[in-house]
Amino acid sequence: MSDNTINIDGQTVPFLPGQTIMEAAMAAEVYIPHLCHNPEFTPHGSCKLCTVSVNGRSAAACTMPAAAGQQILNNTEELNANRRALVQMLFVEGNHFCPFCEKSGNCQLQALGYYLGMMDPHYNHFYPARAVDGSHPDVLLDLNRCIMCELCVRASRDVDGKNVFGLTGRGIHTHITVNSPSGRLGDTNLAVSDKAAEVCPVGAIIKKRHGFAVPIGERLYDHKTIREVQTEAHK
Amino acid sequence: MSFELETAKEPEKLKRVVIEPVSRVEGHGKVTILLDDENRVHQVRLHIVEFRGFERFIQGRPYWEAPVMVQRLCGICPVSHHLAAAKAIDVLVGAKHLTPAAEKLRRLMHYGQILQSHALHFFHLASPDLLFGFDSDIAKRNIVAVAAAYPEIAKQGVLLRKFGQEVIRLTAGKRVHGTGAIPGGMNKNLSKEERAELLKDIYHMVAWSRDAVHLAKKLYVEDLERNSQFGYFRSSTMGLIRADGALDLYHGGLRAKDAMGQPIFDHVDYSGYNDVINEEVKSWSYMKFPFFTAKGTEEGWYKVGPLARVNNCDFIPTPLAEAERHDFVAYGSGFPIHSPLAYHWARMIEMLHAAEVIKDLLHDDDISGSDLVTQGERALEGVGVIEAPRGTLFHHYRVDENDQITMANLIVSTTSNNHAMNEAVRQVAKQYLDGHTVTEPLLNHIEVVIRAFDPCLSCATHALGKMPLMVEILDAEGGALDRVYKDGSGDVGCGA
């Protein structure tokens, strides 16, 4: 068995052949912060929040295969400081106004901000001008809150078989685009029951007319950290 | 249109006294006074110099965000904005009549807000002036000194406000900027345990509120001649009224009376507010000047808030507050009471009413009901109006077929009182500053009359009465002749 273990922050964690570090950690209830990773989908490795130190080299835990004897650092001050900086950059790159966002209390970005001790945005806000697309009868697309995790792209392509969403542009100009001649969500075949309509970890894709229905105090992260919620979810 | 002392004939020949900032909630205002060489007052203006922009940046947002987003206008009375917006959005989702549970929970939240806001204003902001005197030692003109000299009064004030905040927390989820009201209803009810928690203290709150009415009355009548004349002016009044003429701070029709108490309009459906109210813009203030369309800018200005409401209603539908209203109106000898300082007395009568309403609602099993949301035929335009602590509050939205807001118009209470506050400041300047050397106690007289309206200037006065102010007297060339200032720590200084 000793061949099939890795060490995360001093804890011996078993893994099955083919598992990533993230999968092995989740199975052992070891929390590695992440945003673009969702165990239901193929790993993506884009947000870099799950970056850990593997035998002294940085690697994304969600894409790096677990290998026997790996010495992994995860919950360290330095790595969490880097993660906090990444979350801060995500906040300033979009227009994330938690005070009136209906995803507040259920939002993974916000929950990670709390978990990582983010006290302010630190960086200058970009304040990008992004329009809200309300053209779909049941789903609202608010790219102000998009973090480009591509979960909607993966869900629409891999689960719904529709390819409603895609990425376009390069570098800092990369953004989510809608696959219709008009570029409007209302002109796609997206259905409110689609996986793509519910997978967004932030408030960019939301089901219309349900906002604020869950009272404060009963929301996902009102009483539990994202670490507790996600660790329990994978028990 | 210009009023006496609003615009001087030859301002360039006058000294300019500036009080800045007279801060407004979330922003700033200032008072400017133009004096001649004999310190005679020629012009007085209360300027609101900030610009908020909510009506613009809510455009494009989904309508269900409005009640949560627009309440961020204010940190003192967000519940009022939350509920006024929710009422407007109810219209959009076709919720013509809320379920009994939702309606009563919203009322509970609103009267909790009235209770906490009125307590905050009377005890924390106004009582130092009223208990110690307008020209008392500035070092003592704050709630800390009130707590030292009148510990029981200060304690009751703090606990009344705390109780109101708890009512808000249990109905809205948070003490400030909650989410309780959603399109067509509420997102939570009150559990038996939550009701029991509030019922434990409510009888104290009713009793203390009644004591507060008596204190406000005593402070007003013990120097009736001065207090009734301080900043005195007469004006029309407006507020919501229940169908049977009762005071109702959550819902009703619009009632307006003239300065003598004669009706101008009554039980007007507020969705047609545009037909009875218009707004005038003046170059020297970012705040508009609303007026009754039928009477024009010269005669149509009015005041709102506790004094207008207690004057206007036929009765208050709770017994203790109604008894106090009778006592109050007797001082008017059959006519409306217009003295700005009577606002405090009327405000405490409303606070007592709020405590009584909360008590009754806490005993009503409907507030533990589970049928919380209703909807009907969609509409593209909705108006919601509520009586906020400071007066009538209008929210008006239009949306498109994509559920996105295309137009928002807000008329907040302080805007309706804009002309009235200017008039009060002019009167005080005429009564107390005219011909005198400007001193800090005289400055405070201007603050006292502004505070009587409890405008959303109170943001700064929440800082334990240490509202930073500066008065400068300039000669015709703009050189400083004299200066009196009070900084953020309450220290006073003078000198050119």
Interface residues (C-beta under 8 A of the other chain):
Chain A: P99 F100 E102 A131 V132 G134 S135 L140 G186 K208 R209 G211 F212 A213 V214 P215 I216 G217 E218
Chain B: G60 R61 P62 W64 E65 P67 V68 M69 R72 V93 A172 G173 K174 H177 G178 T179 G180 I182 P183 N187 K188 D400 N402 D403 Q404
